[in-house]
Amino acid sequence: MKKRLCGAAAVLGVLVTAGAPPAQASSPATRPHQPARHALPLGPADLTETRTTTTLQPGVTLTRIVRGGDGTAAPAPHWTVEVSIPGGATSPDPDAPPTTLKDRASAEELTAELKSKGFQARAEQVRTERTADYAGGTLGWRVRVGTFDSQSAATAERTRLRAAGHTGSAVHTGWDGDADARGPWHVDVLTIDPRQFRGRLDASYGPDLERREPTSQLSRTAGATAAVNAGFFVLDPKAGAPGDPAGVGVYDGRLLSEPVAGRPALVTHDNGRRTEVTRLTWRGRVDAGAASLPLNGINRVPGLIRNCGGSAGDTPTSRPLHDVTCTNPDELVTFTSEYGAATPSGDGLEAVLDAHGRVVELRSPRGGALPPGGSSVQATGRRVADLTAAAHLGDRLRVSTTLLDERGHRVRPTAKTDILNAGPELVRDGRLHVTPATDGMVHPDDPSWYYGWVHKRNPRTLAGVDAAGRTVLVTADGRSTASLGLSIGESAEVAQSLGLRDAVNLDGGGSTTMVTGGTVINAPSDAAGERPVGDALLILPRRQAH
C-alpha cells in the first residue's frame, strides 16, 4: 500500500501582508510580465492577506491564501434578486425566452412593470472587459429587485416575484466582479518543482471513460498525495456519455478523446517534470485494404459533439462553442476498451475488432461489449454505407489517429505524457492572454451565457507552468459569501501574479476540488457536496522499492 505523506507535511510559514496594488486597467489585450507579487491582485490594495505554505512531499508544496473579508471602507455587498427579462415591445425579438440580460428598452420596460406592482426594481448596465480576442463593452442590461442583508430575505422576495408571474434568482453582489469588492477569497496553490520532485503527476479518468467519480475517490484509489479536478466532461446524458471528456484526453500517451478543434490543452510530460499549454487539432482514419475512411470521433456517442469544434456538417457549427452539444447524424467514431462496459447503442453499424484489428462481428443495431483488448468502429447515417463497403468479417481494419499542435506539427505523446482539455487560455509568455471568443465562450446570440460563465465570479481551477519550470495547480472557491470566486479575467490576473508563464482554465464551478491526503480541503459549491468528475490530476508519491 502506498504511503500518503500529507500527515507528515511540514509547515514552511505563514505570511500576513497588506495587499500590493492590483494591476491597472489597460486596453491592450496583453500586458508585460511582472514578477510574482506579495499579494493577489483582487480587491482594494489595503486588504489583509494570509498565506500558509506546507510541504506535502519532496518537491510539492501547498500554499493556502485567504485575502480580504472585512467590509470596511466600502459599501458591503448584499443580496438581491436578478429577474429574467422577456423581450420588450422594442426588442429585436419580442418572442425570445426570458434571459438574464436583454437590451436597455426591454430591461426598462420590465423595471417599470415591476415598480407598478410594488417591487423595488432597477435596471443596470453590464459592461465587461476587453480580452485578447473579444472587444468587451456593454453585454446588456439586467434587472434587479431589492437590497437584502441575507440570502433568505432575497429568496423570500423571489417567491413574491414568482407569485406575481416573474422568474429570477437570489444572487450576491460580491459575485458581480466589481473591483471594489473586499472579498473574502480562498485560493489554494499546489506547486511541483521538477528539481526536487521524484513522484509522478498523472491524469486519471477512473475505471472507464464513461463514468464519473469524485476527485477524492480518484485520489484515494491511486494513493495520491494531492489532486485537483481537471478537464471539461459530459454531464447530461442528452449530451453524450456522462464522464466522457468534452475535448482532448491523452492518458499515459494514448489518445482516448479527440480535441475540440484548436482549443488549448494542458500537457504534462515526463510524469510532471515538464508542462506546457498548447492548442491541438487532430485527424483520424480507418483503413481497410484500398479503402480509407475519415474518422469523426474517439470514444464518444456518435452524433453528439460536446463543446462542438468537430467536423464540417456539424450543427449549429464546427467551431468551438462551450457548453453546447453540436449534432451530426452522419459520423464514424472509434471505441477502445477504455470507454466502458459496452459501446453506445442505437441505429447504425458497428464493426467489432479483436486485439489484432480483425473484424470479428458486424452489429446492427450498434452497441455492446468489446472483446478483451479489442475495439470497434461505429457508423451512423450516411457513414453506414462507407463502413459496410469497407469492413467484412475477417478483414483487418487499421484505425490511426494523429494529434497536431498549433503550428501543424505532429504531437507524439510518450507513455509519460498526459493531455487534458481546457479553456480559455489565460496567460501566454508571461502576458495576460485571455481567449474566450477563440475557445467558444462567446455565444453571439446569448450574452447572458458570457455574463454568467466568463464575466461573473465563480469557483475556478487553473493550471500552468512558471518561469522556473514548476507546474502550478490552483483552485479558487466561489458561489458563497465565504469566498467570492474569480471571473475569467481575474483568473488570468491571479495566474500571472503567481508567476505563471503560461496558464489555462480547467473545469470549474461545482467541479472545482482540491484534495490532499485523500481529503477534500476546499469547499465545492454544489449543494450536494463534491461533484463526480470526468478526470483529475493526481500528484503521486515516489514508488517504493519492493
N, C-alpha and C positions, 0 to 999 in steps of 0.2 A: 504494500500500500504506500502511495506517495505521501510524503510528509508535507503538511502545509506549514509555511514558515511565518504566517502572519502573527501567530501568537507570540513569537519571539522577536517581533519587529522592534526596531529602535527608533524612538522619537528624536529627531535631529534638532528641533527647535520650534519656537512659537514667535512669530513676528507680529507686532501690533504697530500700525502706522496710519497716519492720516493720508488720504488719497493724493496721489500726484494728479495734476490737471489732465483731464481726458483729452484725446486728440481733437484738434479744432476741426469744425466742419469745413469741407473743401469740395468744390465742384468737380475736380478731376476724379476719374474713376480709380486711379491708383495713387498711392502715397508712398513716399520713401520709407525704407525700413528704419525702424527705431529699435534700440536695444530694449530688452525686457524692462518694464517699469517696476517700481516698488509697489504699485497698486494697480488694480484693474481699472480700465477706462469706463467705469459705469457710475452714473450719477454725478453730483457735485464733487469738487475736489476735496472738500473738508470731511468727507465720510471716513469713519473708522474702518479699518480692515485688519483682520487677523488671519495669519497663515500658520498652519501646523504641518510640518513635514516629517514623515515616517519612512524608514527603510523597511520594505517588505521582504526583499531578498537581495542578494548582491546585484547591483546594477538597476534595481527597481525601487523608485520612491513614490510615495503618495503624498501630495500636498492638498490639504483641505483649506479652502478660502471662504471666509464669511465677510461680506462687505456691506456696510450700511445697516439700516434698520431703524434709525431714530427718525421721528417725524418733525424735528425742529427746523426752523429757518425756511420752511416752505409749506404750502398747503398740503396736508396729509392726503394721500389717495383715499378714495371712497368707493363704495359700491353704487352701482346704478343699473338700470335695465336698458339694454340695447334692443330696439324694436325692429322687427323685419319690415322692410318698406315695399309696398306694392308699387307698380308703375303708375305714376300720376297722369293727369289729363294731358300734360305737355310732354310726357315721356316718349322717347322714340319707339318704345314697345309697351303700351299700357297694359297688355295682357301677360307680360312676363311675370313669373312667380316672384313672390316677395323675397328680397335678399337684404343682407346687412347694409350694403352700400347701394345708393342709386344716384341719379342726377340731383342737382340742387332743387329744382322745381318740385320733384316728387317728394323729396325729404321735407321741404317746407309745407307742402300740401298735407302730408301726414301730421306734421307738427301742429298745424292749425286745427286739424280734426281732433287730435288728442287733447289739445288745450280746451276745445269746446266741450269735451267730455269730462273736464276737471282734472286732467293729468298735467303735471309739471314737465312739459316736453320742451326739447330744444333740438335744433338741427346744428350739426357740427361738420365742418370741412375736414377731410382727412388727406393730408399730404404725406408723401413718402420720399425717401432719399434716392438720389441717383446712384446707380451701381455701374459696374464696368460695361454692362450691355443693356441697361434699361434707363430711360430718361428720368423716371420718377415723376414728381409733381403731384397734382391732385388725383387721388384714386377715386374719390367720390364724396358723398355726404352721408352721414349716419344720423340716426335719430335716437336720442336717449331720454329717459324719463327718471327724474328724481335724483336725490343725493342721499345716500344712506350710510349709517355707521356700521352696519352688519350685513352679511350675506342673507340672513333670514329675513331682514326687513326688505331687501331688494327682491327676494323670492316672493314675499307676500304681495308686493306691488306687481310683480309679473303675473301672479294669479289673478289680480284685479284687472289687469290689462287683457288677459285671456277671456275673462268673463265679458269684456267689452268688445270682443271679436278680433283681438290683435295677438300676434305671437312675438316672442322675444326671449332673451336670456339675461340672467343676472351676471354682471361682469364687474371686475375690479379695475379701477382706472390705472392702477400700478402696472397693469399688463399692456397698456397702450404703447409703450416705447418712448414716452416723453423723457427728455434729457434731464429734467429736474427731479425725477423720481429718486427717492433716498433709500431704496431697497426694502428689505434685505435681499442679497443674492448669496446663494450657496453654490460654490463651484469646486469640483474635485478634479485633481490632475494626477494622472499616472505618467511617470517618465521612465523610459527604458534607455539606459546608457550602454551602447554596444561595447564600450571598452571594458565594462565590468560584468555585463550580463552573460550568464552561462546557461540560462534556461532556454525556453522556446516561446515564441509568440505564434499562436496557432488560431486559425479560424475554424469554428465548429458549427455544423448545422444539426448535430444530434444524430439519432439513429437513421433518419432519412430526410430527404428534402421536403417532402410534402406535409410534415407535421411541425407544429410549433412547440417550443419548450422555453420555460423561463431561463433567463441568463444565469441565475443562481444554480439551476439544475444542471445546465451545461458545464458550469464551473465546477460544481461538486463532483460530477461524474468523472471529469478529467483530472481532479485533484489540483486545480489551478490555484495559484497564489492570488490572482486578481483577474477580473474580467469586466468588459463593457459590452452592451448590445452593439450590433454592427449595422448591416445594410438594410435597405427597404425590402419589404416582402409582401406577398399577397395575404390579405386579412379576411376578405369577404369571399365565400365560396363562389359567388357570382362572378368574381374577377379571376378565378383560376383555382389552384390547389392551395389552401391556406398553409403558409410556411415557405412556399416556393419563393426564392429570391426574385425580386422585381427589378432585375438588372443583372450585371455580370456577377458570376460566382466561380472562383477558381479555388479549389481546396486541395492542398498537397500536390499542386501542379496540374490538377485535372480541371478542365473547363466543364462545369456542370450546369451552367446557366449563362445564356448569351447576354451581351451588353445591351442596354438601351443606347442606341447609336449615338456615339460621340460624347456621352456623359462621363464625368470624372469618376475615377475609382481609386481606392486606397490599395496600394501594392506593398506587400511586405516580403522581402527576400531574406534568404539565409536565416530562417526562423526568427525574424525580427531584428536582425543586425543591420539591415538596410531597408529604408522605407521611402516610398515616393508616391506622388499623386500624378496620375496621368489620365488622359482621355482615350477611350477604346472604342473600336468598331470590330466587326468580325465577318467572317464568311464561312460557309459550311456546304458540303456536298455529299451526295450519296452516289457512289459509282458502282455500276453493275455491268460488267462487260464493256460494251461500247456506249452504254447509256450513262449520262451524268446529270443528276438532278440537284437543283439548288435547295438547301435547307432553309427553313424559316425560323426554327427554334430548337432549344435543347431543354428537355425536362420541364415542359410546361403544358398546360391544357391547350390543345390546338384551337385556334380561333380567338383566343383571349390573350392580349398583349398588355400586361400591366405596365403603366407609365409610358406606353407607346414606344416610339423610336424603333420600329421594326422594319417591315418591308413595304415596297410600293404596293398599293392596293389596300393597305390598312385604312380603316375608317375610325375616327374622322381625319387622322393624319399619320404619316410615317415618321414625323418628327417627335422628339421627346415631349410629353405632356404629363406632368406629375399628377399622381392620384387619379388618373383617368385610365380606363381599360379600353384600349382600341380593339377592334374586331376585324377578322378576315376569315371568310368561310372556306378559303382555298389555301391550305397550308400543309407543309411537310415538316414534322417535328420528330426528333430522335429522343429516345429514352434510354437511360442507363440503369444499372441495378441500384444506384444510389437514390433513385426517385422515390420508391416506396414499395409497399407490398404488391400493388397492382397498378398498371398503367391506366390512364383515364379511359372511360368507356364512352361509346357514342357511335353515331353513324360514321362510316368510312372504312378504311382498310388498314390493317396493321401487319407488317412483316416482322415476325419474331426471329431473332438471330441467336445462335448459340455462342459460346465463348470464342469461337473461331470465325464468327461473322457469317456463318451459313444459315440460310433461311430454313427454319425447322417447322414453321407454321405460318399460315396466312389467315388472319382473323378478320371476319366481317359479320357483325359489328366489331369494332376495335375495343381493346381493353382486356386486362388480365395479368396474371403473374408472368414473370420472366424466368427463363432457365438460369441455373447458377452461373454467374459470370457473364450472362447474356445481355442482350439489348434489343431494341426494336426501333422501327420507323413507322410512324402513323401518318396517314394521308386523309385529308378531308376535301370535300367539294371536288373541284376540277383536278386537284392533285391526285385523286384516286386513280384516274386513268394512267397518269405518269407512273405511279408505283406498280400498278397492275402489269404494265408493259415491261417494267424493269426487273421485277422480283418474281422468281419462281422457286418452288421447293428445291432445295439442294444447291441453289445458286449462292455465291458468296457476294455479299454487299460490303463495300468499304465506306464507312462513314468517317469523314475528315472535317475538322474544324480548325480555324486559324484566327488568332487574335492579332489585331493591328493597333499600333499606337497612333497618336495624333499626327505623326509625320508619315504614316503609312508603312512603317517598318513592322516586320513580324515580331511579335512578342513570344518568347519561348520560355514558359514557366518551368522551373525545376520542381522536384518533389518537396523542396523547402520554400516554395512560393505560394502565397495566398493572395487573392484579389477579391475585394468586396465592393459592391456598388455603392454609390454615394451621390451627393449633390445638394446644393450647388457648391462650386469651388468658392473658397473664402480668401485665401492668401496665395500669391504666387511670387516666388523670388523675393520674399520679404515684404511685398507690397500688397495692400488691400486689392483684391481682385474677385469681386462677388458677381456671379454669373447666373442669376435666376432666369433670364429670358432664354439663354442658350440651353439651359438644362430643364426647361419645361415648367418652370414655376410661375410664369406669367401666362394667365389664361385670358386671352384678348376679350372675350365676351363675359368675363366673370371677375371683375376687380375685387369682389368680396372674398374670393379664394386667396388672392395675393395678400389682402388685408389680414386675414386670419392666420395664414401659414408663414408668410415672409415678414410682413410689417410688424405684427404684434409679437409680444414676448411669449415664449413657450419653453418647455423643457427642451434641451438640446444635447446631442452627443457629437463631439468634434474629434478629429484626428489629424495628425500631420507629423512633420519632422522639422527639427530646428537646425540651426547652422552648424551645430556640433554633431549632427547625425543621430540625435536622440529621437526616438519615436515617442510622441506625446498623445495621450488619450484623455479627453476632457468630457465631463458631464456637468450640466448646469440644471438644477431643479427649477420647476416653474409651475404655473397654474395654481398658485396658492399665495396667501399673504405672507407665508414664512419664507418664500423665495420667489421672486417675480419672474424669473426666466430671462431669456435673451431673444431679441429679434435676430434675424439673419445678419443684419448689418452689425449689431452688437457682437454677434458670434465671431465675425471676422475681426473686429477690434480686439476682442479678448484673445483670440488666437495669436494675433500679431503682438499684443502686449506680453504674451507668454514666450515670445521669442521664436515663434514658428516661422520657418522659411516658406513652407508650403503647407496648406491646410484645406480640409474639406469637411463639409457637413455630412454626418451619418444620419440614420433614422433617429428621430427624436419623439417629442410628445410623450404619450404613455409608454413608449418603448424605452425611453432613457433610463438606464440602470447601470450602476456600478457595484461590483461585488468584490470583497476581499475575504479570504479565508472561508469562502462558501456562504458568507452573509451579505445581504444587501445593505449598503451603507448610505445610500442616498434615499430620497423619498419619491418613488414612482408616482405619477399623477393620476393614474386610473383609479376610479373609486373602488374597483375590485382588488387593487393592490398590484403586485408585479405582473406585467404582461408577458405571456409567452411570445417569443420572437422567432424569426427565421434563422438567424445565426448570431454568433457572438465572437468577440476577440478574446482569447484566453492567454494570460501570461502564466506559463508553466515553469515549475522549478527544474533545476538540472536533474537529469536522470541519474539515479543512484546505481553504482556498480553492483552486480549480483555476485 
